[in-house]
Amino acid sequence: MPRSAWKGPFFVSFPGLKQAVQNGTPIATQARSCTILPSFVGLKFLVHNGKEYIPVHVTEEMIGHKLGEFSFTRKRFTYRFTKNK
């Protein structure tokens, strides 16, 4: 269920945002529930997935989504074939 329109988007203020725009350095964050705003386009984030930080480069198609949608928390299952069978 989407968030109510009158509440507005949920976002976290990032203290190093101004410096990251100038230097191009990624912003490390654990705020997976932060909504991607239009001012974040072109920035690089390091989003924590519970174990490590996953690099996420924000594009225009990501606006309105959450940062956590782009850093997966589970590993993809791969079936291993055995030589003995």
C-alpha positions as protocol buffer text, in pm:
chain_id: "A"
residue {
  index: 1
  type: MET
  ca { x: 0 y: 0 z: 0 }
}
residue {
  index: 2
  type: PRO
  ca { x: 151 y: 338 z: -98 }
}
residue {
  index: 3
  type: ARG
  ca { x: 213 y: 619 z: 145 }
}
residue {
  index: 4
  type: SER
  ca { x: -56 y: 888 z: 181 }
}
residue {
  index: 5
  type: ALA
  ca { x: -4 y: 1187 z: -46 }
}
residue {
  index: 6
  type: TRP
  ca { x: -57 y: 1439 z: 233 }
}
residue {
  index: 7
  type: LYS
  ca { x: 233 y: 1295 z: 434 }
}
residue {
  index: 8
  type: GLY
  ca { x: 489 y: 1347 z: 158 }
}
residue {
  index: 9
  type: PRO
  ca { x: 791 y: 1128 z: 81 }
}
residue {
  index: 10
  type: PHE
  ca { x: 1007 y: 985 z: 359 }
}
residue {
  index: 11
  type: PHE
  ca { x: 1369 y: 1087 z: 328 }
}
residue {
  index: 12
  type: VAL
  ca { x: 1673 y: 1116 z: 551 }
}
residue {
  index: 13
  type: SER
  ca { x: 1896 y: 1421 z: 551 }
}
residue {
  index: 14
  type: PHE
  ca { x: 2247 y: 1316 z: 454 }
}
residue {
  index: 15
  type: PRO
  ca { x: 2515 y: 1529 z: 623 }
}
residue {
  index: 16
  type: GLY
  ca { x: 2776 y: 1486 z: 347 }
}
residue {
  index: 17
  type: LEU
  ca { x: 2540 y: 1542 z: 54 }
}
residue {
  index: 18
  type: LYS
  ca { x: 2685 y: 1878 z: -52 }
}
residue {
  index: 19
  type: GLN
  ca { x: 3043 y: 1748 z: -49 }
}
residue {
  index: 20
  type: ALA
  ca { x: 2944 y: 1430 z: -234 }
}
residue {
  index: 21
  type: VAL
  ca { x: 2791 y: 1634 z: -516 }
}
residue {
  index: 22
  type: GLN
  ca { x: 3112 y: 1835 z: -555 }
}
residue {
  index: 23
  type: ASN
  ca { x: 3362 y: 1550 z: -518 }
}
residue {
  index: 24
  type: GLY
  ca { x: 3163 y: 1263 z: -668 }
}
residue {
  index: 25
  type: THR
  ca { x: 3227 y: 1044 z: -363 }
}
residue {
  index: 26
  type: PRO
  ca { x: 2961 y: 788 z: -270 }
}
residue {
  index: 27
  type: ILE
  ca { x: 2742 y: 840 z: 37 }
}
residue {
  index: 28
  type: ALA
  ca { x: 2734 y: 541 z: 275 }
}
residue {
  index: 29
  type: THR
  ca { x: 2392 y: 491 z: 432 }
}
residue {
  index: 30
  type: GLN
  ca { x: 2188 y: 234 z: 621 }
}
residue {
  index: 31
  type: ALA
  ca { x: 1860 y: 416 z: 549 }
}
residue {
  index: 32
  type: ARG
  ca { x: 1712 y: 167 z: 304 }
}
residue {
  index: 33
  type: SER
  ca { x: 1364 y: 318 z: 349 }
}
residue {
  index: 34
  type: CYS
  ca { x: 1469 y: 662 z: 224 }
}
residue {
  index: 35
  type: THR
  ca { x: 1274 y: 773 z: -85 }
}
residue {
  index: 36
  type: ILE
  ca { x: 1487 y: 876 z: -383 }
}
residue {
  index: 37
  type: LEU
  ca { x: 1429 y: 1244 z: -460 }
}
residue {
  index: 38
  type: PRO
  ca { x: 1496 y: 1425 z: -790 }
}
residue {
  index: 39
  type: SER
  ca { x: 1794 y: 1601 z: -629 }
}
residue {
  index: 40
  type: PHE
  ca { x: 1964 y: 1260 z: -583 }
}
residue {
  index: 41
  type: VAL
  ca { x: 1989 y: 1192 z: -960 }
}
residue {
  index: 42
  type: GLY
  ca { x: 2350 y: 1131 z: -1063 }
}
residue {
  index: 43
  type: LEU
  ca { x: 2470 y: 1063 z: -708 }
}
residue {
  index: 44
  type: LYS
  ca { x: 2631 y: 743 z: -587 }
}
residue {
  index: 45
  type: PHE
  ca { x: 2513 y: 575 z: -267 }
}
residue {
  index: 46
  type: LEU
  ca { x: 2656 y: 283 z: -73 }
}
residue {
  index: 47
  type: VAL
  ca { x: 2344 y: 111 z: 64 }
}
residue {
  index: 48
  type: HIS
  ca { x: 2383 y: -139 z: 347 }
}
residue {
  index: 49
  type: ASN
  ca { x: 2220 y: -477 z: 285 }
}
residue {
  index: 50
  type: GLY
  ca { x: 2278 y: -616 z: 635 }
}
residue {
  index: 51
  type: LYS
  ca { x: 2627 y: -748 z: 565 }
}
residue {
  index: 52
  type: GLU
  ca { x: 2805 y: -507 z: 332 }
}
residue {
  index: 53
  type: TYR
  ca { x: 2755 y: -184 z: 140 }
}
residue {
  index: 54
  type: ILE
  ca { x: 2627 y: -221 z: -217 }
}
residue {
  index: 55
  type: PRO
  ca { x: 2702 y: 62 z: -466 }
}
residue {
  index: 56
  type: VAL
  ca { x: 2390 y: 221 z: -619 }
}
residue {
  index: 57
  type: HIS
  ca { x: 2406 y: 488 z: -892 }
}
residue {
  index: 58
  type: VAL
  ca { x: 2081 y: 689 z: -898 }
}
residue {
  index: 59
  type: THR
  ca { x: 1913 y: 749 z: -1236 }
}
residue {
  index: 60
  type: GLU
  ca { x: 1590 y: 929 z: -1332 }
}
residue {
  index: 61
  type: GLU
  ca { x: 1390 y: 604 z: -1345 }
}
residue {
  index: 62
  type: MET
  ca { x: 1458 y: 545 z: -973 }
}
residue {
  index: 63
  type: ILE
  ca { x: 1281 y: 863 z: -852 }
}
residue {
  index: 64
  type: GLY
  ca { x: 1002 y: 777 z: -607 }
}
residue {
  index: 65
  type: HIS
  ca { x: 1143 y: 435 z: -521 }
}
residue {
  index: 66
  type: LYS
  ca { x: 1331 y: 342 z: -204 }
}
residue {
  index: 67
  type: LEU
  ca { x: 1709 y: 302 z: -178 }
}
residue {
  index: 68
  type: GLY
  ca { x: 1667 y: -50 z: -40 }
}
residue {
  index: 69
  type: GLU
  ca { x: 1496 y: -172 z: -357 }
}
residue {
  index: 70
  type: PHE
  ca { x: 1827 y: -160 z: -541 }
}
residue {
  index: 71
  type: SER
  ca { x: 2049 y: -344 z: -292 }
}
residue {
  index: 72
  type: PHE
  ca { x: 1936 y: -702 z: -246 }
}
residue {
  index: 73
  type: THR
  ca { x: 1958 y: -864 z: 97 }
}
residue {
  index: 74
  type: ARG
  ca { x: 1948 y: -1225 z: -19 }
}
residue {
  index: 75
  type: LYS
  ca { x: 2182 y: -1415 z: -246 }
}
residue {
  index: 76
  type: ARG
  ca { x: 2043 y: -1565 z: -566 }
}
residue {
  index: 77
  type: PHE
  ca { x: 2014 y: -1944 z: -557 }
}
residue {
  index: 78
  type: THR
  ca { x: 2230 y: -2132 z: -805 }
}
residue {
  index: 79
  type: TYR
  ca { x: 2204 y: -2507 z: -848 }
}
residue {
  index: 80
  type: ARG
  ca { x: 2541 y: -2680 z: -852 }
}
residue {
  index: 81
  type: PHE
  ca { x: 2594 y: -2979 z: -1075 }
}
residue {
  index: 82
  type: THR
  ca { x: 2805 y: -3261 z: -932 }
}
residue {
  index: 83
  type: LYS
  ca { x: 3050 y: -3467 z: -1134 }
}
residue {
  index: 84
  type: ASN
  ca { x: 2979 y: -3793 z: -948 }
}
residue {
  index: 85
  type: LYS
  ca { x: 2627 y: -3854 z: -1079 }
}
